[in-house]
């Protein structure tokens, strides 16, 4: 237990040092001035100290105090509890956002994989003259493309993967529109959607 107490004290002191530097920088900005190079250096040093004690805490604390500047004078006076709580809230938000982003990336991977497999199957069926079977696969692809209209998060992640989906990376249309258009053009002249 004494080790935990000393860790908390060390972290409290690091938060207090950060707050002192942040207070100086805020005072400069309030005067319409840019922070001094020495203040930026001191802020980076305070941030490195925070990150040594708790990884990524510098960015989380910085976001927390930017959202609520009243945390700074409290922490300068040694009352760091509210600042640490706000920092921990920012950490939870960051971690949640990372989880959501990772889940969306996995969903995008699955979409691209399925689109590529079904597109290949569609082309092979069309080439072999299996119209009924190719129309069924095409309908599944159209449903996938239209589904993006209701899933803006997935469409946003997939936007950077246009080339993997056989689309022009510079297109200004929605991904759903481009995917549907690609299927319409691949049916041959006069048979578009």
GIMOCOR-V909788 format. One record per pair of residues at least 12 apart in sequence whose C-alpha atoms are under 10 Angstrom apart, sorted by the first residue. I is the first residue (numbers start at 1). J is the second residue. D is the distance in whole Angstrom. If there is no record, write none. Layout:
BEGIN
I;J;D  I;J;D
END
This chain:
BEGIN
7;53;8  8;53;9  10;49;10  10;50;9  10;53;8  11;49;9  11;50;7  11;51;10  11;52;10  11;53;7  11;54;8  11;80;9  11;84;9  12;50;10  12;75;9  12;78;8  12;79;9  12;80;6  12;81;8  12;83;10  12;84;8  13;49;10  13;50;9  13;75;9  13;76;9  13;78;8  13;80;9  14;46;7  14;47;8  14;48;10  14;49;7  14;50;6  14;51;10  14;52;10  14;53;9  14;58;10  14;80;10  15;46;8  15;47;9  15;49;9  15;50;7  15;57;10  15;58;9  15;61;8  15;72;9  15;75;7  15;76;8  15;78;9  15;79;10  15;80;7  15;81;10  15;83;8  15;84;8  16;46;9  16;72;8  16;73;9  16;74;9  16;75;5  16;76;5  16;77;8  16;78;6  16;79;8  16;80;7  16;83;9  17;42;9  17;43;9  17;45;10  17;46;6  17;47;9  17;49;9  17;50;9  17;75;9  17;76;7  17;78;10  18;42;8  18;43;6  18;44;9  18;45;9  18;46;5  18;47;7  18;49;9  18;50;8  18;58;9  18;61;9  18;62;9  18;72;9  18;75;9  18;76;8  19;43;9  19;46;9  19;61;10  19;62;10  19;65;9  19;69;10  19;71;8  19;72;5  19;73;7  19;74;9  19;75;6  19;76;5  19;77;9  19;78;9  19;80;9  19;83;9  20;42;10  20;43;9  20;46;10  20;72;8  20;73;8  20;75;8  20;76;5  20;77;9  21;38;10  21;39;7  21;40;8  21;41;10  21;42;7  21;43;6  21;44;10  21;45;10  21;46;8  21;72;9  21;76;9  22;35;10  22;39;8  22;40;9  22;42;9  22;43;7  22;46;10  22;62;9  22;65;9  22;66;10  22;69;9  22;72;7  22;73;9  22;76;9  23;69;9  23;72;6  23;73;7  23;75;10  23;76;8  24;36;10  24;39;8  24;43;10  25;39;7  25;40;8  25;43;9  26;66;10  26;69;9  26;72;9  43;58;10  44;58;9  46;58;8  47;59;8  47;61;9  47;62;9  56;91;8  56;94;10  57;84;9  57;87;7  57;88;8  57;90;9  57;91;7  58;87;9  59;87;9  59;90;9  59;91;9  59;94;10  60;84;9  60;86;8  60;87;5  60;88;7  60;89;8  60;90;5  60;91;6  60;92;9  60;93;9  60;94;8  61;83;7  61;84;7  61;85;9  61;86;7  61;87;5  61;88;8  61;89;9  61;90;7  61;91;9  62;83;10  62;86;10  62;87;8  62;90;9  63;86;9  63;87;8  63;90;7  63;91;10  64;82;10  64;83;7  64;84;9  64;85;9  64;86;5  64;87;5  64;88;9  64;89;8  64;90;6  64;91;9  65;83;7  65;84;10  65;86;8  65;87;8  67;86;9  68;83;9  68;86;9  69;83;10  70;82;10  70;83;9  71;83;5  71;84;9  71;86;9  100;153;10  101;153;9  101;154;10  101;157;9  103;154;10  104;153;7  104;154;6  104;155;10  104;156;9  104;157;7  104;158;9  105;153;10  105;154;8  105;157;7  105;158;8  106;154;10  107;153;10  107;154;7  107;157;9  107;158;9  108;153;10  108;154;6  108;155;8  108;156;10  108;157;7  108;158;6  108;159;10  108;161;9  109;157;10  109;158;9  109;161;9  111;144;8  111;145;10  111;154;9  111;158;9  111;165;9  112;158;8  112;161;8  112;162;9  112;164;7  112;165;6  113;164;9  113;165;9  114;141;9  114;144;9  115;140;10  115;141;7  115;144;8  115;145;9  115;164;9  115;165;7  115;166;10  115;179;10  116;141;10  116;164;8  116;165;7  116;166;9  118;134;10  118;137;7  118;138;8  118;140;8  118;141;7  119;134;10  119;137;8  119;138;8  119;140;10  119;141;8  119;165;9  119;166;10  119;183;9  120;137;10  121;133;10  121;134;8  121;137;8  121;138;9  122;134;5  122;135;8  122;136;9  122;137;6  122;138;6  122;139;10  122;140;10  122;141;9  122;183;10  122;186;10  123;137;10  123;138;9  123;186;8  123;187;9  125;137;9  126;138;10  126;186;9  126;187;8  134;187;10  135;187;10  138;180;10  138;183;7  138;184;9  138;187;9  139;183;10  141;179;8  141;180;8  141;183;8  142;176;9  142;177;10  142;179;8  142;180;6  142;181;10  142;182;10  142;183;8  142;184;9  142;193;10  143;176;10  143;180;9  144;176;8  144;179;9  144;180;9  145;175;8  145;176;5  145;177;8  145;178;9  145;179;6  145;180;6  145;181;10  145;183;10  146;175;9  146;176;6  146;177;8  146;179;9  146;180;8  147;176;8  148;174;9  148;175;8  148;176;6  148;177;9  148;179;10  149;174;9  149;175;9  149;176;6  149;177;9  150;176;10  155;174;8  155;175;7  155;176;8  156;174;10  156;175;9  158;175;8  159;171;10  159;174;8  159;175;7  159;176;10  160;175;10  161;175;10  162;175;8  162;178;9  162;179;9  165;178;10  165;179;8  165;182;10  166;178;10  166;179;9  166;182;8  167;179;7  167;181;10  167;182;8  180;192;10  180;193;8  181;193;8
END
